[in-house]
Amino acid sequence: MAEEVRSLRSLELFELLSAPLVAMIQADALAARATLEFIQTAGFIPPEVTEKPAAEGLPAGRLRMAEFRYKKLDENNQVAEFVAAVPVLSLVPIPSLQIKQAKVSLSAKITDVIERKPAQAARLPLLEARPLRVMARPAAASGARGQEVRASYDLDIEISLGQADVAVGMEKILAMMDRAIQDTKVR
């Protein structure tokens, strides 16, 4: 499907205002996808082709474990070698960012106010009561000595990022990983 390139000369005001909001939602979704990919890559060994796929959802594979050896006293008070296996995901911070706060600043110049005829009413019932369409374009930045610069438009966005809250399902997985830590005596 070919995409249509639209000029900034004239957009409906809601389109002009919603564009940065939609971009922030898309950015949040991409950040969530990156977190999921990190969890899948760092935390799990992909399932073998011969393994039976899970009945529902994505097959994550086996939990990736980090193993290390150390010595300590055993049950007989003798020095013995042990192997500890710890889930890798419990050892590394899981990157998970989300937009905590955003400030959008936009200057717009109203170019037209168009009255809709009943046949042109919006398809959404919420918008049908509004018979006017407000057309606007981003206001051009001013040049030297107040001359208008036609090719430069300003849209200022300030975004504050923060660590995303741990999802309920992730809390449960982390608790299961705590139980998956194994301490085994080498025989």
Secondary structure, DSSP 8 states (H G I E B T S, - for coil): -------TT-EEHHHHHHHHHHHHHHHHHHHHHHHHHHHHHHHEE---TTS---SSS----EE-EEEEEEEEE-TTS-EEEEEEEEEGGGTS----EEEEEEEEEE-EEEEEEEE--GGG--SSHHHHT--EEEEEEE-EEE-GGG-EEEEEE-EEEEEEEEE----HHHHHHHHHHHHH-EEEE--
